[in-house]
Amino acid sequence: MRKTVSVAVLFADIARSTQLYDILGDKRAQIQITDWLKILSEVTVRHRGLVIKTIGDEVLCTFRNVQHAVAAGKEMHQALDRMPVQDAPEVGSPNIYIGIHWGQVIVEEGDIFGDVVNVAARLVTLAKQRQILLSEDAMLNLSSDEQNHTKFIDMEVVKGKFEEVRYFEYIWEQLDLTMIVDKNLDKKAMMYSLELRTKTHITLVDQTHPVVTFGRQGHNDFILKNKRVSRTHARIEYRWGKFVLIDQSSNGTYVIDQKDKKRFLKRGETVLPPSGFLNFGDETGENSSDTVRFTRK
C-alpha cells in the first residue's frame, strides 16, 4: 500500500568505517559495525522511531516529530561513546554523522521515498563527526527552547530542489553545560570571558560560547596532535563567572599559573586561575605548539 505521511527523517552514518576494515580485517569489522548499528536501531525504537533500513554503515529511520528525532540523535552519540572496539585501543569508540529533515515522504512496502529522504541524506554527508545537522524545516519544528540550542551553518544546493536548503547544527554536547541565564544574573558576571590562545588559534569562552573542547579528534575546538592527548581530552566550561577545566583523559592535564605554580588534573575538574597555560597529556612546556595560554578578561 502506498501512502504519504509527514515525518522526521534521520540518517546516522558511522565515521571512518573504511579504516576499521583496514585495522580489524573484513570479518571482525563487519561484526563490530553490525553491533553498532544494532545499538542505533535500539535507540531509535526507544524514542518512538521506526528503523526503515540499514545500509552498509548507516541507518535510516523516521520519527513522528523532530523532538524525538533529536533526542534519539543525542542518545546515539552517547550510546556509542560507551561501546569502544574491544582489544583495539587505537580505534576507541566510534563517532557518527547525523542529518535530520522534516516533511512528507512516500511510504511503500516498508521503504520511504522523496525529497525529504534526499535532503536528510545530503545533510549527513555535510556533517562533521559528532554533529547533528538539521534542515531549516526540521529546526522550525522544534520547541522554542530547543531552537535555542541550534545555530545556522550554511546553505546547500540539493539535487532535485529548486531552492537552497538552509541547515543548522544542534549543539548537543553543550546541552548539559550551557548556562540558562537568569534575569537576575549579575551583569558583571555576564561580561566575563576567558581568552584561549595557541600559536595558530585563538578563541573566547564566555556566556555566549560557554564550552570549549580539546583533543585529537576533529570535532574539538582545539585539535592537539600530541600522541599522549586523548581523542576527547578535556573541556573548559563557563559557570556563573568562573571558568572550570574538566579533564576526561587517560594522561591528564597540567595547569601552570602566572606564578609558575603547577597543578595536575586527571579525570576531575578545577577552577582556572586568572591566567597561565595548559599542557595536555604531558609537560611540554609553555613554548610547545600544543600549549594553550589562557587569560581572564
DAFENTA-V493963 format. One record per pair of residues at least 24 apart in sequence whose C-alpha atoms are under 7 Angstrom apart, sorted by the first residue. I is the first residue (numbers start at 1). GAP is how many residues later the second one is. Records with the same first field share a line. If there is no record, write none. Layout:
I = GAP + GAP
This chain:
1 = 107 + 108
2 = 104 + 105 + 106
3 = 103 + 104 + 105
4 = 100 + 101 + 102 + 103
5 = 99 + 100 + 101
6 = 97 + 98 + 99
7 = 55 + 56 + 57 + 58 + 95 + 96 + 97
8 = 54 + 55 + 56 + 57 + 58 + 61 + 92 + 93 + 94 + 95
9 = 52 + 53 + 54 + 91 + 92 + 93 + 108 + 111
10 = 50 + 51 + 52 + 59 + 88 + 89 + 90 + 91 + 110
11 = 47 + 48 + 49 + 50 + 87 + 88 + 89 + 109 + 110 + 113
12 = 46 + 47 + 48 + 84 + 85 + 86 + 87 + 112
13 = 44 + 45 + 46 + 83 + 84 + 85
14 = 43 + 44 + 80 + 81 + 82 + 83
15 = 79 + 80 + 81 + 82 + 114
33 = 24
40 = 36
43 = 29 + 32 + 33
44 = 28
47 = 25
52 = 58 + 59
66 = 72 + 75 + 76
67 = 75
73 = 25
74 = 98
77 = 53
95 = 34 + 35
96 = 33 + 34
97 = 27 + 30 + 31 + 32 + 33 + 34 + 35
98 = 26 + 29 + 33 + 34 + 35
99 = 24 + 25 + 33 + 34 + 35
100 = 33 + 34 + 35 + 38
101 = 33 + 34 + 36 + 37
102 = 35 + 36
119 = 39
128 = 91
129 = 90
130 = 89
131 = 38
132 = 37 + 38
133 = 34 + 35 + 36 + 37
134 = 33 + 34 + 35 + 36
135 = 30 + 31 + 32 + 33
136 = 30 + 31 + 32
174 = 37
178 = 32
189 = 51 + 52
190 = 51
192 = 49 + 105
193 = 103 + 104
194 = 100 + 101 + 102 + 103
195 = 99 + 100 + 101
196 = 96 + 97 + 98 + 99
197 = 95 + 96 + 97
198 = 91 + 92 + 93 + 94 + 95
199 = 90
205 = 33
206 = 32
207 = 31
210 = 27 + 28
211 = 24 + 25 + 26 + 27
212 = 24 + 25
224 = 66
228 = 53 + 54
229 = 51 + 52
242 = 29
243 = 28 + 29
244 = 25 + 26 + 27 + 28
245 = 24 + 25 + 26 + 27
246 = 24
251 = 30
252 = 28 + 29
253 = 25 + 26 + 27 + 28
254 = 24 + 25 + 26 + 29
255 = 24
